[in-house]
Amino acid sequence: MAFKPASRLWAGRSSLVPSPAKGRHCASPSPLENEGHVKILLADDHEIVREGLKALLEKQGFTVVAEAADGPDAIRLAKETHPEVAILDLAMPLINGINAAREILREQPKVKVILLTMHTDEHYVLDALQAGVTGYVVKTEAGSDLIHALQEVSRGATYLSSKVSRAIVQAYLEKRNILPDQLTPRERQVLQLIAEGKTTKEIATVLGISAKTADSHRTKIMSKLDTHGVAGLVRYAIRRGLIQP
């Protein structure tokens, strides 16, 4: 079975970025008309990655209006700059890309969110789509895929890198069960912070909740995951891509 560079799952009418001229075939997308008017928020905890992505985007004429190194900064800058597209790394500190996407879309539902990640497992993709993410790009393919992803999500389509498409199809062919996460979005946020070594007080500060509420979340998480130690929580967080080992 042959696969295209990405899967376009569905499309709408609106467009931030026009498509290349019909009938043209080229190895990489050419500069697009009016793309400079598309405001982009770029979030990744590695500065060198941000610099490379920014150079790629600016070469195509896009405007990066803000850069963030972690989830809370991405959420804050989205409120301040009102981007049309947010490109978020999955494995950001404090609040990961999926949870950051939820927060951004809660305040600004019209923002198009593209997630950058090294993970192709289907449960990451499902979590992202359920959060409202409309573009899922594997970092190893970002050089060729990111501009195409911007084109597709701007039209209301959902874009998946080819590696992701293959993983999902393979899972279907193998008839594997794709298990949903047992935790709520808030519990996943708390779990990530626990796995990063944050204390209950620090978790409360980051999430803007009371220490009592943070401790209650910790108790519920341990009960749901049937574990009573931090080591078990860390292992689960790694499997779910909330943190990197």
N, C-alpha and C positions, 0 to 999 in steps of 0.2 A: 504494500500500500504506500503510495507516495504522499508526502506531506508538503504543503506550502510553508513559507517561512513563518506563518502565523495563522491562527484561526480567527475568522471574523464571525462571531456568534449571532449578533443581531445588529440592526442598524436603524437609525432614526433619520430625521430630516435636517436637523441643525448641524452646522459645521463651523468650527473655528479655523480649520485649515483645509484649503481646497485640495482635491486629489490631483496627481500628475495627469498630464494630457492623455486622453484615451488613445491607446494604441502604442504608446511609447514603452520601450523596454530598456531598462538601464540597471546597472549593478547596484547603484545607490540612488536615493531620492535626490532630485535636483532642488535648488532653493525654491521656496513656495511664495506665492504672492501674499502680501499682507501678514506674513507670519510674525513680523516684528510687533504686531499689535497683541499677540498672544502672550499673556504674562504667566511666567512659570515660577513656582516655588520648588527649590531643589533641596532635598534633605538626605544626608548620608553622614555617618559619624567619621568617615575617613576623608580628610581634606583633599588628598590626592585624587580620590574618586570624584569628588565634587568638581575639582578643577578640570578633570578630563571631560566630564559630562557637560560642564558649562561651556567648554571650548567647542564641543561637538554641536551643542544647541545654538550657540552664537554664530558658528560658521554657517548654519542654515538660516540665520536671521531671527531666531527666537530671542525673547527678552527674559533673562533670569532676574526677577525682581527681588528675590530673597534666597538666602542659603541658611540651612539649619544643620546642627550637628547631633541633635537628639529629638526625641518625640515631643517633649514639652515646647521646645523652641519652634518646631514645625507648626504646632497648633497655634502658638502665639503669633508667629509671623503670618500665618494664613489669615488670622483675624485682622492683622494690621495692613497687609498688602493686597488682600482680596485677589489672589491669583485665579486664572481660568483653569490652569492645570497644576496639580501638585505631583511631583515625582518623588516618591518616598522609598528609602531603603527599608527592607523588612526588619533587619536585625539592629535597629537603633537602640541606644541605651534608654533607660527609664520608662519610656513608652515606645513599643515597637511600631513598625509601619502600619500594621493592620489596625491596631487600636488607635493610632494617630489618625488614620483615615476615618474611622468611626467618628472621632471627635470633630474633625474638620467638616465632615459631611453633615453632622448634626447642626452645625452653625451655618454652613454654606453648602446646601444640597446641590447646587449647580456646578460646583467644582468637579472637574474630571480628575480622578486619581489613578496614577500609574505606579505600580509597585515594582521595585527592583530587588532581585533576590538571587541567591545561589540555589535555592530549594525548588525542586520540581515535583515533590510528593503531592498527591492529590488533596490531602487534607489541608495543606497550606493554601492551595488554590481555592478550595471551597470556603475556607475561613475568609479569604480575601474577597471573594465574590459576595458572600453574605454581608460583609462590612460595607459594600458599595463600591469596591474597587472595580474599575472597568478596563484596566490594562495590567497585564502580568508579564514582565520582561525578565528573562534570565540574564544575569550580569555578563556572562560569557558571550551573549549575543547582542548586548546593548548597542555596540557600534553599528550593527546593521539593522537592528529592530526598533530602536527607540523612536526614530523619526516616523517610521511606519505606524508605530503604536500611537503617536500623537495624532496622526492623520485619522486613524480609525476611531479612537475614543472621542475625538472632536465631533464626529458625525453621529454619535450615539451608539457606536458598535462596541463590542467587548473584544479585546485583543489578547491573545495568548501566544507566547513564543513557541516555536516549533517543538522544543524539548518538552514543554509543558503539555502540548497537545498529544504528543506521543505517549507521555506518561499516563495521561487520563485514558486514552484509548486502550493502552496496554492493560491498565487496571480493569477496564470494562471487559476486555477479551478474556482476562484471567478470572473474571467473575469474583473479584475480591470485594469484600464489603468495605465501603468508605465510612469509617466510624466518625460521627460528629463529636466535637469536643464536648466534654461533660460540663465544662465551666462556663459561666456567664462572661461577657466582655470585661466587666469590672474585676471578676475573680482572676481572669487572665492577666490583667494589669498588675494586680497584687502579686500573683505568682511570679511574674517577670521580675518585679522588684525584690521579692524574697530571694529568688535565684541569683540576683545580682549582689546579694549580701546586705541589703538595706534592713535597718531595724524597723520595728513597728512605728516608732515615732517618725522616722524618715519617710516611710511609706505614706503615712498620714499627711505629711507636709507636701510631698510630691503630688498626691492625688486630691488634696484639699478636703480631706475627711478627718474625722476624729480618730484618735489612737484606738478607742474602743471599737469603732467600726472596722478599722484596719485589722484588729485582732480577731474580730468576728469573722471577717472574710478568710483569714488564715485558717481558722478552725473549720469553716465550711469546706475549704479547699482540701484540707487533709482528710476530712471525712469522705468527700466525693472520690478522692483518689486512693482512699484506703491506705494512707501512709501516715506515719507519725514522726518522721524525721525530715530535716531540711535536705538531706542527700537524695531522698526519693523525689522531693519536689524539684530539685535541680535536674535530675535525670528526665523527669517528665517535661520540664521546660525546654530542655535541649531537644528532645524528640519532637516537640511541637514547634521548634524553631523560634521560641521566645527569646532565647539567648544562644550564643555560640559557645561551643566547648573550648 
